[in-house]
Structures are given as structure tokens and as C-alpha cells.
Amino acid sequence: MQFDPETVRAFEHAGWQQSAAAYDATFAHAAMPFIEALLDAGGVTAGTALLDVCCGTGVVTAAATARGARAIGYDFSPAMLNQARQRHPELRFDEGDAETLPYADQRFDAVVSNFGVHHVPRPEKALAEAFRVLRPRGRVAATTWAEPAQNIAWRLLFDAVREHGDANAAKAPPSGGNLGTIEAISRLLREAGFTDIRAEPVHREWRVREPREIIASLARGTVRTAALIAAQPAAALPAIEAAVARAAAEYQRGDGYAVPIVAILASGTKLFA
């Protein structure tokens, strides 16, 4: 299947529309531990004019506002924005595409995105738009998931699917590129015009009560991985779940599990207009 940005956009849009209601109770718990590091990398403090791109249910927008920032959340999913507005009715959330921001040039001091850029069909366009709307000396900061080999939660699932299911079952369209490495996201920031680029792995733990919660969260709160899970033969699911539980045993801590997860946190500065 060839890469087609409109096909990718439609796939991602449909997926996030479907997962919006369950997101905060499921996969949001994996993404939330990275928020403060993201805002630090973006230089977000009191008074910062901030745009939160791919804001989802508004968790980052709210966290930035708690720091005193003047934050706007922005997302292409009406269902996600509905959740954001219900949870944070006092905040502003706008609907639109990350590749074509509706804001004037040099409107913001910081643009951030927590695990959003890699869902955009053409992430280079999203970063170019971030550059455009930033003021001189403005900061961009984004997190992307490190490659599955470094992320235990994904590896547990993917290994189980390869052993007991069908790893090629999902019919997801090709994405706009792999941004799970320091080199990949740094290159895109540089090509967008940013300088003072910094990128590093950030290690956190995803706390779950039991291993099946990993599968349930990925199935209900993601898009591409959810498509893989949904495409598995029903007869294979018990074996997949059992394999994940066995492999997760080493991460048991007390009455729950602490599964290591890794993000790439990248940031850069717009020096001039």
C-alpha cells in the first residue's frame, strides 16, 4: 500500500473519534507521566502564550494553564475536543488540522505536542506550521514514542501477537514516517528551521493493575495498535493475553505492575522570523 496523506488522515481521524470516550481512562495513563518534562522543554511558565497541538482531551492544555500559561488546545477530532471541553469548560479548544494552523504568524511563545506529531500524515508540515506561528525565540517541544524495541508495553503485545496471532492482520495505511528515534525527529526540526535542537530519551513507568489492562488500554485508547488488536482472530486472543501476562510478571510491583516506557522528547528554538 502506497503512502497517501488523505488516507492516513481519514484512518487517524476515525480512530481517534472512536477512542475519545475511553482515552482518559485507558491509554492517557501512559502519556501523562511525560507532560511536565514536555512543558519544561517548551519553556512554559506563567504568561506563556501556548498552543497545544493534537491536544486530545486537553490534559496538557490544562497542565500548562496550571503553570499560568495562556494556553489554547487544538485538535482535529471533534470527539476528543468534546471530551476536552467537558473536562475543562473554562479553557479554549479549537478544531482543525495540524498541517494548516488557523493562527497568525508569530502568535505564540511556545508550541507543544504530547505524542501527536507522529499521528500527523505529514509531520514535516506540522512542524513548519509550528515554526510559522511562533514568535522569534519561541520554543517547540514534542514527544514521540520510542521504537517498540525500547518500549516494553508494546514489545509484550507484539511478541505475543507474533507467537499466537497474526502480526500482519491490521490493514492500517503506511504512516508519514518513523519518528521513534532521536535522529528522525531532530532532522525534521532542523528542516523546519529550528535551532538549538535537543532530543533525548525520557524513561517513565506505566502503572497498571494487571497485564490485561495493557492490552485493553492499547485496544481502546490508541489507533494503529488498536487496529492490530482488533484484527486478531478471536480464537487467538486468550493465548495472546496469557503470553502478555507471563512476560509481564517481572514488572510486578506490590499489587500492580510498573511497565517501563520510553519517549523521545525533542525541542528547538525559532531564532528569527
N, C-alpha and C positions, 0 to 999 in steps of 0.2 A: 504494500500500500504506500503510495507516494504522500509526502507531506503536503497538506493543504490547510492553510491557516483558518479558513472558514469552517472546515470540517472539525478541526481541533477546537475552535471556539464553541461550536454547537455542542460538541461532546462534553467539554468542561462546563458549559452553561447548564446543560441538562443534569449533569452530575451534581453540581452544587445546588441547583434548585431542589433536587431530591434529598440531599443530605442536610439541608439547612436546619430543619427542625431538630435533628438528633445531634448536630455537631457539638454544641456546648457540653452535652452530657457524655460525649464519647471522645473523639479524636482531639478536641480542644485541649484536653489534659496533657497531651503530648507536646502541643505547640506552646502552651502558656509559660513553661519554665524559661523560655528564651526571650521573653518580652523585655525585661529590664535591660538585658545586655544589648538588645536591638536599639532601645531608646537612648542608652548611653552612647552607642556608636554613632547615632544620629545627632548627638549633641542637644538632646531635647531637655529644655529646662523651662522655668516659668517665663511666659511671654513668647515662646517659640511659636511661629506660625507653621503649623504642621499639616501635611497631607499623608493620610494612611491609605496606601493603595492596596487593593484587594483586601479590604478591611474585614470582610466576612461579617461575623456577628458583633463586631465593634469592640472586642476586648482590648486591642492595642490602642484604639482611639480613646477609650475610657482611661487606660493607664497613662497615656500622655496628658490627658486633661487633669488627672490627679496630680501630675507634676506642675500644673499651672500653664501648660501649653494651650494655645488656641487651635484646637485640632478639628479637622474635617475627615470623616471616613468616606471612602469611595470604593464602590464595588459594582460588578456587572450583573449580580444575581439579585433580583427583586426579593426572592425568598430569604436570602441571607440578610438583606437590608431590613426586611420586615422584622426579623429576629433582633437585629441591632437596635432598631427604633423602639421595639417593645422593652428591651432591657435598659436602654439609655435614652429615654424620651427627651432629655434636656440637651442632647448632642446633635450635631448636624451630620447627616449622611446623604451623600449624593450618589446617583446611579449613572454608570457609564463604563466605557471600555478603557482599560489601562493604556492601550496603544494610541488613544486620542483623547487626552485630558481636556476638559472644557474650561480650563482656567487660563488666565492671562499670563504672559511671560513674567518671570521674576515675582511670582505671587507668594512663594513660601520660603521659609528659612530651612526647612527640613522636609524630606520625603522619605517615608519608611514603608517597608512591606515585609510582613512576617509570613514566610512560606507562601508567597503569592506569585513572585516573578516567574517561577518555573511552570506555573499553570497558564501563563500568557502565551498565545501561539507564537508571537514574535517578541521575545523578551528584549531584544535589542531596541525595538521601537518603544517599549515601555520605559526603558532607561533613558532613551533620548528625550522622551516627553518629561521625565523627571528632571532631567538637566534643564530643559526649557523653562519649566515653571519655578525653578529655584533661583533665588537671588544670588549675586556674587558672594562667595564664601559660604554658601548654603551646603548642607550635608545630605547625602543619600545613604541609607543603610537598608540592607535586605538580608534575610535569612533564606537559605535553601537547605533541603535535606541532603546530607552527605550520601554518597553512594550506598546501596543496600549492603554491600560487604562490610561497611563500617557501622551499620545500624542494626542492632541485634533484633529488634522487634520485627523488622521486615525480613531479616535473614531467617528467623524462626519460621515465619509463614512460608517464604519462598522455598526453603529447603523441604518443608512438609508437602507443599504442592508438587514439587518435582518428584518426590518419592511416592506419593499416594494419589496425586491428581493429574491435571493436565496443565502444564506451565504455559502452553500456547493457546489456551482456550479463549482468553479475552480477545475481543475484536476492537481494542482501543486504537485510535489513529496514531501515527507517529507524532511525537511531541516536537516542540520547537527547538529542542536541544537538551543535552545533559548538563545541568548546572550544579551537579553534585561534587564538583572539585574546586579547589581554590583557584586553579589556573583558568577554568572556564568562566567563572563569574568575574574574576579580575579582568580578564580580556574584554568582556562586554562593558564593564565600567570604563575601562580605558578608551574603548572605541566610541563610547557615548560622549567623551570629552572630560571625564572626571580625572582629577589628580589626587595625590596623597591617598592612594588606594591602599586599604588594609583589608586583609582577608585571613581568617583563621578558623580552625575547628573549635566548636564550643560543645562541651560534653555535659549532658544532664541525665537525669533518670526519669523514666516514665513509670509512675506508680499505678499499679493495677491490683485489684483484689484477687484475681485468679487469671490463669493464662487465657481462658476463653474470652476474657474481656479484651485482649489484644485483637483477636480475630473479629469480635463484634464491633469494636471501635473502628477498625480499618474497613469493615464492611459497611458501616452506617455513616462514617464521618469523613470518607475520602472519595476520590473519583476513580483514578486509574487502578489502585489496588482493590477498590470495591468491585470494579468490573471483573478483575481476575477471580475474586472470590465467588461472585455471582455466576460465573461461567463454569464453575467446577461441577462435575457430576454429583448429584445428591448422594449417591452411594459412597462417594469418596470423602465426604465431609467429616464423618466420625473419625476416620483414620487420620485425616489432616489435623483435626482438633486434638486427638490423642498424641500425635507426634509433637505438636507445639507444646503441649503440657509437659511431656517428658523432657524436651530440650530446655524448657523454661525453669526447670526445677532448681538449677544452680543459682538462679536470681531471686529465690525466695528469701524474704526478709521479714521475720516475725509472722504476722497474719496476712501478709500480702507479698507482692513482687516488685522489685526495683529493676526495671529493664533499661540498660544503657542505650541512650540515643545520642546522635551526633548531628549537629547542624554546621553549615558553613555560614559564618557571619561576615559579610563584606560591606565596606563603606568607602565613600570617596567624597571629595570636595569639588565644588564648582568654583574655580578661581575667578573667572571673568564672565561677563555677559556674552 
